Amino acid sequence: MKPFLPFALPDIHESEITAVADVLRSGWITTGARTREFEAAFASAVSAPHAVMLNSCTAALHLALEALGLQAGDEVVVPTLTFAATAEVVRYFGATPVLVDVRASDHNLSPEAFERAIGPRTRAVLPVHFAGVPCDMDEIVSIARAKGVHVVDDAAHAFPCSYRGRPVGTLADITCFSFYATKTITTGEGGAAVTANEEWAARMRIMALHGISRDAWKRYTAEGSWYYEIVAPGYKYNLTDIASALGLGQLARAHEMLARRRAIAGVYDRALAPLGVFETLVQPADRGNAHHLYVLKLAPGALRIDRAAFLEELKALGIGASVHFIPLHLHPYYRDTFGYTPDALPVARDVYERCFSLPLYSRMTDDDVARVVEAVVDVVARNRR
């Protein structure tokens, strides 16, 4: 039997391993010149004036909301179909995440649901570009501007991609990216916050390193000084030069890796659509898809088994699959703290009960992709009604 095919694996070249080794040999391994180089290169890649490299997208979201002045008692609109980080950063401030439903077509934040959720305490909205398909940003930003609400993009799935000819990274007040191990480009753990606002960028940079006013990484170089000032109680969110060296190499190959992801998604589309038992995410023609996830939904009543059993059968055939996501309003913390019922956000609940994600990463071989298709076809054939 062939080895188990995991849901995701990083795509790392020898040149990137060498770049990391060079940093290790250099004697400077924490935040330094390589991180500043990565910031400049990534800012250019997404057409943003300022980028702040951080140790996670969660850190980026947290610092973005801090820079915008979020306070205890404020509200932030968050789609319920997202990972834990999108809402938990709101709770860091003692603010309230107002969970709203998504659209069945693309699993993205519903602009109408966002508008209905705006109240006197709403300070921000966190759209999530689900699976790498951008949200309806013109509508979301228009609603937000009319109501005096900030827009912070959770673009953890959304690099590299575009919306109506504009890169994700230029659409919101602050955009937050992830370089986690499963993303198109990875630094292992890592993230970035990008913005056109110099004041917000400066604030995020200070708060990422303990609230120290000076460029703290220079304190131990010939350029630096032992003297520093703490201007706010900050955090420890900086990205290392070790990670940044990997990130620079990955960034140089980002569009090559995206092209491979796109090709794999195309194989899945052509092979699985004729089965007639799945629904796929709608891809509007005016959006460039990052192809972070390949998500399918079981058509109601098409098979004799449910989603959970489908995944177990794939696993038995050696294929790793996953679910994105368990809606936040179904989790005990949000359910019990804020009083959500399972049916409060019905579209997300239905999506969750029927959806699953197939392996999709640039390191996959043609044989790997064929194995996935063969397994899915097999499970469908054995379980048709």
Short mmCIF file of the C-alpha atoms (twelve columns), coordinates in Angstrom:
data_MODEL
# 
_entry.id   MODEL 
# 
loop_
_atom_site.group_PDB 
_atom_site.id 
_atom_site.type_symbol 
_atom_site.label_atom_id 
_atom_site.label_alt_id 
_atom_site.label_comp_id 
_atom_site.label_asym_id 
_atom_site.label_seq_id 
_atom_site.Cartn_x 
_atom_site.Cartn_y 
_atom_site.Cartn_z 
_atom_site.pdbx_PDB_model_num 
ATOM 1   C CA . MET A 1   0.000   0.000  0.000   1 
ATOM 2   C CA . LYS A 2   1.233   3.482  -0.839  1 
ATOM 3   C CA . PRO A 3   2.222   5.841  2.002   1 
ATOM 4   C CA . PHE A 4   -0.476  8.058  3.493   1 
ATOM 5   C CA . LEU A 5   -0.866  11.271 1.486   1 
ATOM 6   C CA . PRO A 6   -1.098  14.162 3.985   1 
ATOM 7   C CA . PHE A 7   -3.463  17.070 3.632   1 
ATOM 8   C CA . ALA A 8   -0.621  19.570 3.231   1 
ATOM 9   C CA . LEU A 9   3.173   19.677 2.996   1 
ATOM 10  C CA . PRO A 10  5.472   22.709 2.606   1 
ATOM 11  C CA . ASP A 11  7.286   23.208 -0.695  1 
ATOM 12  C CA . ILE A 12  10.874  24.092 0.264   1 
ATOM 13  C CA . HIS A 13  13.829  24.128 -2.127  1 
ATOM 14  C CA . GLU A 14  17.490  23.489 -1.345  1 
ATOM 15  C CA . SER A 15  18.280  27.139 -2.077  1 
ATOM 16  C CA . GLU A 16  15.986  28.163 0.768   1 
ATOM 17  C CA . ILE A 17  17.594  25.655 3.120   1 
ATOM 18  C CA . THR A 18  20.972  27.145 2.173   1 
ATOM 19  C CA . ALA A 19  19.685  30.664 2.845   1 
ATOM 20  C CA . VAL A 20  18.529  29.624 6.314   1 
ATOM 21  C CA . ALA A 21  21.873  27.927 6.979   1 
ATOM 22  C CA . ASP A 22  23.675  31.114 5.933   1 
ATOM 23  C CA . VAL A 23  21.732  33.058 8.557   1 
ATOM 24  C CA . LEU A 24  22.563  30.459 11.190  1 
ATOM 25  C CA . ARG A 25  26.254  30.780 10.331  1 
ATOM 26  C CA . SER A 26  26.135  34.581 10.313  1 
ATOM 27  C CA . GLY A 27  25.767  34.956 14.069  1 
ATOM 28  C CA . TRP A 28  22.654  37.145 13.681  1 
ATOM 29  C CA . ILE A 29  19.572  34.927 13.866  1 
ATOM 30  C CA . THR A 30  16.799  37.080 15.347  1 
ATOM 31  C CA . THR A 31  15.059  40.107 13.791  1 
ATOM 32  C CA . GLY A 32  17.546  41.963 11.611  1 
ATOM 33  C CA . ALA A 33  18.543  42.828 8.093   1 
ATOM 34  C CA . ARG A 34  16.928  39.785 6.464   1 
ATOM 35  C CA . THR A 35  13.619  40.588 8.112   1 
ATOM 36  C CA . ARG A 36  13.762  44.187 6.863   1 
ATOM 37  C CA . GLU A 37  14.542  42.834 3.391   1 
ATOM 38  C CA . PHE A 38  11.575  40.477 3.597   1 
ATOM 39  C CA . GLU A 39  9.317   43.346 4.698   1 
ATOM 40  C CA . ALA A 40  10.348  45.471 1.722   1 
ATOM 41  C CA . ALA A 41  9.997   42.614 -0.756  1 
ATOM 42  C CA . PHE A 42  6.597   41.547 0.538   1 
ATOM 43  C CA . ALA A 43  5.274   45.121 0.620   1 
ATOM 44  C CA . SER A 44  6.272   45.445 -3.029  1 
ATOM 45  C CA . ALA A 45  4.647   42.101 -3.877  1 
ATOM 46  C CA . VAL A 46  1.248   43.266 -2.580  1 
ATOM 47  C CA . SER A 47  1.647   46.931 -3.635  1 
ATOM 48  C CA . ALA A 48  1.490   48.158 -0.023  1 
ATOM 49  C CA . PRO A 49  3.593   51.095 1.229   1 
ATOM 50  C CA . HIS A 50  4.307   49.463 4.592   1 
ATOM 51  C CA . ALA A 51  4.740   45.864 5.776   1 
ATOM 52  C CA . VAL A 52  5.463   44.683 9.310   1 
ATOM 53  C CA . MET A 53  6.763   41.118 9.590   1 
ATOM 54  C CA . LEU A 54  5.449   39.204 12.604  1 
ATOM 55  C CA . ASN A 55  5.513   35.714 14.073  1 
ATOM 56  C CA . SER A 56  1.933   34.861 13.028  1 
ATOM 57  C CA . CYS A 57  -1.163  36.173 11.289  1 
ATOM 58  C CA . THR A 58  -2.804  36.120 14.726  1 
ATOM 59  C CA . ALA A 59  -0.191  38.617 15.915  1 
ATOM 60  C CA . ALA A 60  -0.870  40.738 12.827  1 
ATOM 61  C CA . LEU A 61  -4.613  40.808 13.490  1 
ATOM 62  C CA . HIS A 62  -4.016  41.669 17.148  1 
ATOM 63  C CA . LEU A 63  -1.646  44.538 16.362  1 
ATOM 64  C CA . ALA A 64  -3.900  45.827 13.585  1 
ATOM 65  C CA . LEU A 65  -6.813  46.195 15.994  1 
ATOM 66  C CA . GLU A 66  -4.521  47.754 18.620  1 
ATOM 67  C CA . ALA A 67  -3.239  50.301 16.101  1 
ATOM 68  C CA . LEU A 68  -6.829  51.217 15.233  1 
ATOM 69  C CA . GLY A 69  -7.571  51.853 18.915  1 
ATOM 70  C CA . LEU A 70  -9.984  49.023 19.704  1 
ATOM 71  C CA . GLN A 71  -11.203 49.249 23.298  1 
ATOM 72  C CA . ALA A 72  -13.051 47.090 25.802  1 
ATOM 73  C CA . GLY A 73  -16.783 47.183 25.075  1 
ATOM 74  C CA . ASP A 74  -16.334 47.820 21.353  1 
ATOM 75  C CA . GLU A 75  -17.728 45.415 18.749  1 
ATOM 76  C CA . VAL A 76  -16.091 43.849 15.719  1 
ATOM 77  C CA . VAL A 77  -18.014 42.017 12.997  1 
ATOM 78  C CA . VAL A 78  -16.508 38.598 12.217  1 
ATOM 79  C CA . PRO A 79  -17.729 35.834 9.887   1 
ATOM 80  C CA . THR A 80  -18.504 32.719 11.907  1 
ATOM 81  C CA . LEU A 81  -16.907 30.457 9.272   1 
ATOM 82  C CA . THR A 82  -13.265 31.116 10.116  1 
ATOM 83  C CA . PHE A 83  -10.381 29.908 12.235  1 
ATOM 84  C CA . ALA A 84  -10.204 30.701 15.956  1 
ATOM 85  C CA . ALA A 85  -7.740  33.578 15.532  1 
ATOM 86  C CA . THR A 86  -10.116 35.934 13.728  1 
ATOM 87  C CA . ALA A 87  -12.412 36.291 16.731  1 
ATOM 88  C CA . GLU A 88  -10.036 35.565 19.594  1 
ATOM 89  C CA . VAL A 89  -7.954  38.672 18.883  1 
ATOM 90  C CA . VAL A 90  -11.093 40.742 19.482  1 
ATOM 91  C CA . ARG A 91  -11.448 39.154 22.909  1 
ATOM 92  C CA . TYR A 92  -7.881  40.148 23.792  1 
ATOM 93  C CA . PHE A 93  -9.231  43.703 24.171  1 
ATOM 94  C CA . GLY A 94  -12.356 42.790 26.094  1 
ATOM 95  C CA . ALA A 95  -14.266 43.701 22.938  1 
ATOM 96  C CA . THR A 96  -17.115 41.639 21.473  1 
ATOM 97  C CA . PRO A 97  -16.898 39.656 18.226  1 
ATOM 98  C CA . VAL A 98  -20.295 39.897 16.547  1 
ATOM 99  C CA . LEU A 99  -20.510 36.695 14.523  1 
ATOM 100 C CA . VAL A 100 -22.376 36.859 11.230  1 
ATOM 101 C CA . ASP A 101 -23.285 34.412 8.489   1 
ATOM 102 C CA . VAL A 102 -21.597 33.757 5.172   1 
ATOM 103 C CA . ARG A 103 -22.837 33.183 1.653   1 
ATOM 104 C CA . ALA A 104 -23.347 29.629 0.459   1 
ATOM 105 C CA . SER A 105 -21.786 30.408 -2.925  1 
ATOM 106 C CA . ASP A 106 -18.238 31.178 -1.764  1 
ATOM 107 C CA . HIS A 107 -18.316 30.861 2.059   1 
ATOM 108 C CA . ASN A 108 -17.286 34.522 2.345   1 
ATOM 109 C CA . LEU A 109 -18.707 37.211 4.606   1 
ATOM 110 C CA . SER A 110 -22.153 38.333 3.471   1 
ATOM 111 C CA . PRO A 111 -22.101 42.129 2.985   1 
ATOM 112 C CA . GLU A 112 -25.793 42.208 3.859   1 
ATOM 113 C CA . ALA A 113 -25.178 40.341 7.106   1 
ATOM 114 C CA . PHE A 114 -22.324 42.723 7.911   1 
ATOM 115 C CA . GLU A 115 -24.524 45.776 7.361   1 
ATOM 116 C CA . ARG A 116 -27.304 44.364 9.558   1 
ATOM 117 C CA . ALA A 117 -24.802 43.677 12.349  1 
ATOM 118 C CA . ILE A 118 -23.479 47.239 12.591  1 
ATOM 119 C CA . GLY A 119 -24.424 48.972 15.810  1 
ATOM 120 C CA . PRO A 120 -23.308 52.017 17.798  1 
ATOM 121 C CA . ARG A 121 -20.311 50.143 19.249  1 
ATOM 122 C CA . THR A 122 -19.077 48.624 15.970  1 
ATOM 123 C CA . ARG A 123 -15.488 49.693 15.328  1 
ATOM 124 C CA . ALA A 124 -14.243 47.240 12.721  1 
ATOM 125 C CA . VAL A 125 -15.057 44.347 10.421  1 
ATOM 126 C CA . LEU A 126 -12.722 41.410 9.713   1 
ATOM 127 C CA . PRO A 127 -13.523 39.924 6.287   1 
ATOM 128 C CA . VAL A 128 -11.916 36.525 5.668   1 
ATOM 129 C CA . HIS A 129 -11.027 35.665 2.063   1 
ATOM 130 C CA . PHE A 130 -12.115 32.065 2.396   1 
ATOM 131 C CA . ALA A 131 -9.964  29.477 0.584   1 
ATOM 132 C CA . GLY A 132 -8.237  32.281 -1.328  1 
ATOM 133 C CA . VAL A 133 -11.279 33.756 -3.091  1 
ATOM 134 C CA . PRO A 134 -11.554 37.471 -2.190  1 
ATOM 135 C CA . CYS A 135 -14.701 38.775 -0.542  1 
ATOM 136 C CA . ASP A 136 -16.938 41.424 -2.123  1 
ATOM 137 C CA . MET A 137 -14.573 44.126 -0.934  1 
ATOM 138 C CA . ASP A 138 -16.040 47.101 -2.774  1 
ATOM 139 C CA . GLU A 139 -19.402 46.473 -1.120  1 
ATOM 140 C CA . ILE A 140 -17.885 45.760 2.291   1 
ATOM 141 C CA . VAL A 141 -15.633 48.826 2.222   1 
ATOM 142 C CA . SER A 142 -18.479 51.043 1.003   1 
ATOM 143 C CA . ILE A 143 -20.713 49.920 3.887   1 
ATOM 144 C CA . ALA A 144 -17.871 50.337 6.361   1 
ATOM 145 C CA . ARG A 145 -16.951 53.842 5.195   1 
ATOM 146 C CA . ALA A 146 -20.562 54.985 5.369   1 
ATOM 147 C CA . LYS A 147 -20.771 53.808 8.984   1 
ATOM 148 C CA . GLY A 148 -17.298 54.897 10.154  1 
ATOM 149 C CA . VAL A 149 -16.123 51.300 10.566  1 
ATOM 150 C CA . HIS A 150 -12.518 50.164 9.969   1 
ATOM 151 C CA . VAL A 151 -11.788 47.240 7.643   1 
ATOM 152 C CA . VAL A 152 -9.072  44.765 8.644   1 
ATOM 153 C CA . ASP A 153 -8.602  41.985 6.097   1 
ATOM 154 C CA . ASP A 154 -7.919  38.509 7.403   1 
ATOM 155 C CA . ALA A 155 -5.964  37.455 4.331   1 
ATOM 156 C CA . ALA A 156 -4.499  34.294 5.851   1 
ATOM 157 C CA . HIS A 157 -5.704  32.374 2.757   1 
ATOM 158 C CA . ALA A 158 -5.199  35.154 0.249   1 
ATOM 159 C CA . PHE A 159 -1.674  35.429 -1.112  1 
ATOM 160 C CA . PRO A 160 -1.082  35.915 -3.903  1 
ATOM 161 C CA . CYS A 161 -4.449  36.983 -5.265  1 
ATOM 162 C CA . SER A 162 -6.361  39.984 -6.497  1 
ATOM 163 C CA . TYR A 163 -9.775  41.614 -6.546  1 
ATOM 164 C CA . ARG A 164 -10.907 43.512 -9.640  1 
ATOM 165 C CA . GLY A 165 -7.314  44.029 -10.696 1 
ATOM 166 C CA . ARG A 166 -6.049  45.156 -7.285  1 
ATOM 167 C CA . PRO A 167 -3.844  43.006 -5.058  1 
ATOM 168 C CA . VAL A 168 -5.234  41.789 -1.765  1 
ATOM 169 C CA . GLY A 169 -3.158  43.990 0.505   1 
ATOM 170 C CA . THR A 170 -4.465  47.254 -0.965  1 
ATOM 171 C CA . LEU A 171 -8.190  46.854 -0.277  1 
ATOM 172 C CA . ALA A 172 -8.520  47.437 3.483   1 
ATOM 173 C CA . ASP A 173 -7.193  49.741 6.171   1 
ATOM 174 C CA . ILE A 174 -4.825  46.984 7.295   1 
ATOM 175 C CA . THR A 175 -4.391  43.538 5.720   1 
ATOM 176 C CA . CYS A 176 -3.029  40.554 7.645   1 
ATOM 177 C CA . PHE A 177 -1.305  37.600 5.964   1 
ATOM 178 C CA . SER A 178 -0.195  34.183 7.178   1 
ATOM 179 C CA . PHE A 179 3.012   32.300 6.397   1 
ATOM 180 C CA . TYR A 180 1.982   29.184 8.308   1 
ATOM 181 C CA . ALA A 181 3.223   25.800 7.090   1 
ATOM 182 C CA . THR A 182 0.155   25.119 4.898   1 
ATOM 183 C CA . LYS A 183 0.146   28.454 3.057   1 
ATOM 184 C CA . THR A 184 1.371   29.151 -0.480  1 
ATOM 185 C CA . ILE A 185 4.542   30.652 0.964   1 
ATOM 186 C CA . THR A 186 5.718   29.655 4.420   1 
ATOM 187 C CA . THR A 187 8.173   30.670 7.100   1 
ATOM 188 C CA . GLY A 188 7.038   27.798 9.344   1 
ATOM 189 C CA . GLU A 189 5.232   30.179 11.642  1 
ATOM 190 C CA . GLY A 190 4.893   33.787 10.550  1 
ATOM 191 C CA . GLY A 191 2.695   36.574 9.289   1 
ATOM 192 C CA . ALA A 192 2.598   40.168 8.099   1 
ATOM 193 C CA . ALA A 193 0.475   43.262 8.485   1 
ATOM 194 C CA . VAL A 194 0.454   45.677 5.546   1 
ATOM 195 C CA . THR A 195 -1.048  49.147 5.289   1 
ATOM 196 C CA . ALA A 196 -0.837  52.460 3.471   1 
ATOM 197 C CA . ASN A 197 -1.013  54.317 6.792   1 
ATOM 198 C CA . GLU A 198 2.465   55.213 8.093   1 
ATOM 199 C CA . GLU A 199 1.211   55.949 11.627  1 
ATOM 200 C CA . TRP A 200 -0.474  52.550 11.985  1 
ATOM 201 C CA . ALA A 201 2.604   50.787 10.598  1 
ATOM 202 C CA . ALA A 202 4.845   52.596 13.086  1 
ATOM 203 C CA . ARG A 203 2.545   51.694 15.965  1 
ATOM 204 C CA . MET A 204 2.455   48.009 14.961  1 
ATOM 205 C CA . ARG A 205 6.232   47.958 14.653  1 
ATOM 206 C CA . ILE A 206 6.665   49.367 18.165  1 
ATOM 207 C CA . MET A 207 4.053   47.087 19.737  1 
ATOM 208 C CA . ALA A 208 5.597   44.024 18.084  1 
ATOM 209 C CA . LEU A 209 8.721   44.477 20.245  1 
ATOM 210 C CA . HIS A 210 7.607   45.262 23.794  1 
ATOM 211 C CA . GLY A 211 6.529   48.826 23.047  1 
ATOM 212 C CA . ILE A 212 10.163  49.934 22.683  1 
ATOM 213 C CA . SER A 213 10.399  53.251 20.871  1 
ATOM 214 C CA . ARG A 214 13.725  52.647 19.126  1 
ATOM 215 C CA . ASP A 215 14.537  50.093 16.464  1 
ATOM 216 C CA . ALA A 216 15.231  47.473 19.110  1 
ATOM 217 C CA . TRP A 217 17.031  44.953 16.872  1 
ATOM 218 C CA . LYS A 218 19.804  47.528 16.278  1 
ATOM 219 C CA . ARG A 219 20.736  47.746 19.970  1 
ATOM 220 C CA . TYR A 220 23.365  45.041 19.593  1 
ATOM 221 C CA . THR A 221 24.883  46.287 16.328  1 
ATOM 222 C CA . ALA A 222 27.369  49.025 15.481  1 
ATOM 223 C CA . GLU A 223 24.432  51.218 14.459  1 
ATOM 224 C CA . GLY A 224 22.664  50.896 17.782  1 
ATOM 225 C CA . SER A 225 22.764  52.216 21.326  1 
ATOM 226 C CA . TRP A 226 22.152  50.618 24.694  1 
ATOM 227 C CA . TYR A 227 19.498  53.256 25.400  1 
ATOM 228 C CA . TYR A 228 15.819  52.590 24.731  1 
ATOM 229 C CA . GLU A 229 12.423  53.812 25.914  1 
ATOM 230 C CA . ILE A 230 9.236   51.846 26.511  1 
ATOM 231 C CA . VAL A 231 6.301   53.905 25.285  1 
ATOM 232 C CA . ALA A 232 3.548   51.275 25.697  1 
ATOM 233 C CA . PRO A 233 3.113   47.768 27.128  1 
ATOM 234 C CA . GLY A 234 3.837   45.886 23.921  1 
ATOM 235 C CA . TYR A 235 4.176   42.258 22.884  1 
ATOM 236 C CA . LYS A 236 6.800   39.808 21.583  1 
ATOM 237 C CA . TYR A 237 5.623   39.295 18.026  1 
ATOM 238 C CA . ASN A 238 8.763   39.830 15.918  1 
ATOM 239 C CA . LEU A 239 9.820   37.521 13.077  1 
ATOM 240 C CA . THR A 240 13.369  36.157 13.053  1 
ATOM 241 C CA . ASP A 241 15.954  36.442 10.306  1 
ATOM 242 C CA . ILE A 242 15.960  32.636 10.176  1 
ATOM 243 C CA . ALA A 243 12.290  32.670 9.172   1 
ATOM 244 C CA . SER A 244 12.737  35.691 6.910   1 
ATOM 245 C CA . ALA A 245 15.509  34.017 4.930   1 
ATOM 246 C CA . LEU A 246 13.104  31.177 4.184   1 
ATOM 247 C CA . GLY A 247 10.345  33.670 3.422   1 
ATOM 248 C CA . LEU A 248 12.429  35.554 0.862   1 
ATOM 249 C CA . GLY A 249 13.118  32.366 -1.049  1 
ATOM 250 C CA . GLN A 250 9.484   31.347 -0.911  1 
ATOM 251 C CA . LEU A 251 8.340   34.794 -2.034  1 
ATOM 252 C CA . ALA A 252 10.526  34.565 -5.130  1 
ATOM 253 C CA . ARG A 253 8.653   31.366 -6.105  1 
ATOM 254 C CA . ALA A 254 5.167   32.454 -5.016  1 
ATOM 255 C CA . HIS A 255 3.642   32.691 -8.480  1 
ATOM 256 C CA . GLU A 256 5.286   29.461 -9.585  1 
ATOM 257 C CA . MET A 257 3.726   27.703 -6.585  1 
ATOM 258 C CA . LEU A 258 0.380   29.393 -7.234  1 
ATOM 259 C CA . ALA A 259 0.442   28.142 -10.827 1 
ATOM 260 C CA . ARG A 260 0.932   24.575 -9.571  1 
ATOM 261 C CA . ARG A 261 -1.939  24.951 -7.121  1 
ATOM 262 C CA . ARG A 262 -4.125  26.298 -9.907  1 
ATOM 263 C CA . ALA A 263 -3.228  23.354 -12.147 1 
ATOM 264 C CA . ILE A 264 -4.112  20.843 -9.418  1 
ATOM 265 C CA . ALA A 265 -7.440  22.569 -8.798  1 
ATOM 266 C CA . GLY A 266 -8.134  22.342 -12.522 1 
ATOM 267 C CA . VAL A 267 -7.548  18.584 -12.485 1 
ATOM 268 C CA . TYR A 268 -9.943  18.227 -9.575  1 
ATOM 269 C CA . ASP A 269 -12.556 20.356 -11.337 1 
ATOM 270 C CA . ARG A 270 -12.451 18.300 -14.530 1 
ATOM 271 C CA . ALA A 271 -12.399 14.932 -12.784 1 
ATOM 272 C CA . LEU A 272 -14.931 15.479 -10.004 1 
ATOM 273 C CA . ALA A 273 -17.585 17.771 -11.473 1 
ATOM 274 C CA . PRO A 274 -18.979 15.012 -13.753 1 
ATOM 275 C CA . LEU A 275 -19.711 12.863 -10.693 1 
ATOM 276 C CA . GLY A 276 -22.684 15.122 -9.974  1 
ATOM 277 C CA . VAL A 277 -22.531 14.762 -6.185  1 
ATOM 278 C CA . PHE A 278 -20.517 17.845 -5.170  1 
ATOM 279 C CA . GLU A 279 -21.002 21.578 -4.997  1 
ATOM 280 C CA . THR A 280 -17.927 23.777 -5.464  1 
ATOM 281 C CA . LEU A 281 -17.153 27.343 -4.456  1 
ATOM 282 C CA . VAL A 282 -18.199 30.003 -6.941  1 
ATOM 283 C CA . GLN A 283 -15.226 31.799 -8.489  1 
ATOM 284 C CA . PRO A 284 -16.223 35.277 -9.769  1 
ATOM 285 C CA . ALA A 285 -14.419 36.240 -12.962 1 
ATOM 286 C CA . ASP A 286 -13.151 39.511 -11.481 1 
ATOM 287 C CA . ARG A 287 -11.099 37.780 -8.748  1 
ATOM 288 C CA . GLY A 288 -7.717  36.094 -8.771  1 
ATOM 289 C CA . ASN A 289 -7.915  32.943 -6.634  1 
ATOM 290 C CA . ALA A 290 -4.977  32.070 -4.330  1 
ATOM 291 C CA . HIS A 291 -6.145  28.421 -4.357  1 
ATOM 292 C CA . HIS A 292 -5.296  27.958 -0.707  1 
ATOM 293 C CA . LEU A 293 -7.991  25.292 -0.292  1 
ATOM 294 C CA . TYR A 294 -9.963  23.039 -2.612  1 
ATOM 295 C CA . VAL A 295 -13.354 22.778 -0.941  1 
ATOM 296 C CA . LEU A 296 -16.219 20.494 -1.902  1 
ATOM 297 C CA . LYS A 297 -19.717 20.188 -0.439  1 
ATOM 298 C CA . LEU A 298 -21.712 16.999 -0.593  1 
ATOM 299 C CA . ALA A 299 -24.955 17.618 -2.434  1 
ATOM 300 C CA . PRO A 300 -27.923 16.901 -0.124  1 
ATOM 301 C CA . GLY A 301 -29.110 13.308 -0.479  1 
ATOM 302 C CA . ALA A 302 -26.569 12.398 -3.153  1 
ATOM 303 C CA . LEU A 303 -24.822 9.723  -1.106  1 
ATOM 304 C CA . ARG A 304 -25.764 7.202  1.556   1 
ATOM 305 C CA . ILE A 305 -23.058 8.532  3.879   1 
ATOM 306 C CA . ASP A 306 -22.474 11.911 5.505   1 
ATOM 307 C CA . ARG A 307 -19.395 14.110 5.378   1 
ATOM 308 C CA . ALA A 308 -17.759 12.526 8.442   1 
ATOM 309 C CA . ALA A 309 -18.065 9.040  6.975   1 
ATOM 310 C CA . PHE A 310 -16.809 10.296 3.604   1 
ATOM 311 C CA . LEU A 311 -13.632 11.589 5.264   1 
ATOM 312 C CA . GLU A 312 -13.136 8.313  7.115   1 
ATOM 313 C CA . GLU A 313 -13.365 6.386  3.863   1 
ATOM 314 C CA . LEU A 314 -10.824 8.712  2.225   1 
ATOM 315 C CA . LYS A 315 -8.524  8.195  5.197   1 
ATOM 316 C CA . ALA A 316 -8.845  4.426  4.862   1 
ATOM 317 C CA . LEU A 317 -7.690  4.825  1.250   1 
ATOM 318 C CA . GLY A 318 -4.626  6.775  2.401   1 
ATOM 319 C CA . ILE A 319 -5.842  10.308 1.639   1 
ATOM 320 C CA . GLY A 320 -5.670  13.115 4.177   1 
ATOM 321 C CA . ALA A 321 -8.542  15.596 3.999   1 
ATOM 322 C CA . SER A 322 -9.804  18.268 6.383   1 
ATOM 323 C CA . VAL A 323 -12.752 20.541 7.205   1 
ATOM 324 C CA . HIS A 324 -12.703 24.345 7.003   1 
ATOM 325 C CA . PHE A 325 -14.115 25.320 9.399   1 
ATOM 326 C CA . ILE A 326 -16.210 24.415 12.416  1 
ATOM 327 C CA . PRO A 327 -18.164 27.699 12.688  1 
ATOM 328 C CA . LEU A 328 -17.227 29.731 15.723  1 
ATOM 329 C CA . HIS A 329 -20.816 29.985 16.971  1 
ATOM 330 C CA . LEU A 330 -20.872 26.175 17.378  1 
ATOM 331 C CA . HIS A 331 -17.857 26.157 19.717  1 
ATOM 332 C CA . PRO A 332 -18.563 26.031 23.470  1 
ATOM 333 C CA . TYR A 333 -16.797 29.314 24.274  1 
ATOM 334 C CA . TYR A 334 -18.767 31.478 21.815  1 
ATOM 335 C CA . ARG A 335 -21.982 29.528 22.300  1 
ATOM 336 C CA . ASP A 336 -21.903 29.830 26.087  1 
ATOM 337 C CA . THR A 337 -20.401 33.327 26.367  1 
ATOM 338 C CA . PHE A 338 -22.582 35.055 23.793  1 
ATOM 339 C CA . GLY A 339 -25.647 32.813 23.672  1 
ATOM 340 C CA . TYR A 340 -25.478 31.595 20.090  1 
ATOM 341 C CA . THR A 341 -27.663 28.654 19.104  1 
ATOM 342 C CA . PRO A 342 -26.647 26.247 16.306  1 
ATOM 343 C CA . ASP A 343 -29.339 27.648 14.011  1 
ATOM 344 C CA . ALA A 344 -28.446 31.297 14.663  1 
ATOM 345 C CA . LEU A 345 -26.250 31.346 11.541  1 
ATOM 346 C CA . PRO A 346 -27.831 28.684 9.328   1 
ATOM 347 C CA . VAL A 347 -25.794 29.026 6.131   1 
ATOM 348 C CA . ALA A 348 -22.490 28.478 7.941   1 
ATOM 349 C CA . ARG A 349 -23.940 25.538 9.833   1 
ATOM 350 C CA . ASP A 350 -25.132 23.892 6.619   1 
ATOM 351 C CA . VAL A 351 -21.798 24.544 4.908   1 
ATOM 352 C CA . TYR A 352 -19.941 23.009 7.832   1 
ATOM 353 C CA . GLU A 353 -22.032 19.849 7.868   1 
ATOM 354 C CA . ARG A 354 -21.417 19.155 4.167   1 
ATOM 355 C CA . CYS A 355 -17.962 20.545 3.296   1 
ATOM 356 C CA . PHE A 356 -14.466 19.104 3.223   1 
ATOM 357 C CA . SER A 357 -11.111 20.105 1.732   1 
ATOM 358 C CA . LEU A 358 -8.929  17.907 -0.462  1 
ATOM 359 C CA . PRO A 359 -5.117  18.006 -0.443  1 
ATOM 360 C CA . LEU A 360 -3.868  20.981 -2.454  1 
ATOM 361 C CA . TYR A 361 -0.230  22.051 -2.302  1 
ATOM 362 C CA . SER A 362 2.433   22.801 -4.875  1 
ATOM 363 C CA . ARG A 363 4.657   19.904 -3.826  1 
ATOM 364 C CA . MET A 364 2.022   17.379 -4.953  1 
ATOM 365 C CA . THR A 365 3.064   15.210 -7.890  1 
ATOM 366 C CA . ASP A 366 0.765   14.239 -10.736 1 
ATOM 367 C CA . ASP A 367 0.603   10.773 -9.174  1 
ATOM 368 C CA . ASP A 368 -0.459  12.301 -5.844  1 
ATOM 369 C CA . VAL A 369 -3.274  14.198 -7.560  1 
ATOM 370 C CA . ALA A 370 -4.366  11.087 -9.434  1 
ATOM 371 C CA . ARG A 371 -4.471  9.158  -6.135  1 
ATOM 372 C CA . VAL A 372 -6.792  11.753 -4.624  1 
ATOM 373 C CA . VAL A 373 -9.111  11.682 -7.633  1 
ATOM 374 C CA . GLU A 374 -9.161  7.892  -7.683  1 
ATOM 375 C CA . ALA A 375 -10.010 7.734  -3.987  1 
ATOM 376 C CA . VAL A 376 -12.834 10.269 -4.250  1 
ATOM 377 C CA . VAL A 377 -14.301 8.511  -7.281  1 
ATOM 378 C CA . ASP A 378 -14.108 5.191  -5.438  1 
ATOM 379 C CA . VAL A 379 -15.876 6.481  -2.321  1 
ATOM 380 C CA . VAL A 380 -18.612 8.062  -4.444  1 
ATOM 381 C CA . ALA A 381 -19.107 4.888  -6.523  1 
ATOM 382 C CA . ARG A 382 -19.578 2.748  -3.412  1 
ATOM 383 C CA . ASN A 383 -21.979 5.124  -1.685  1 
ATOM 384 C CA . ARG A 384 -24.358 6.485  -4.320  1 
ATOM 385 C CA . ARG A 385 -28.029 6.384  -3.468  1 
# 
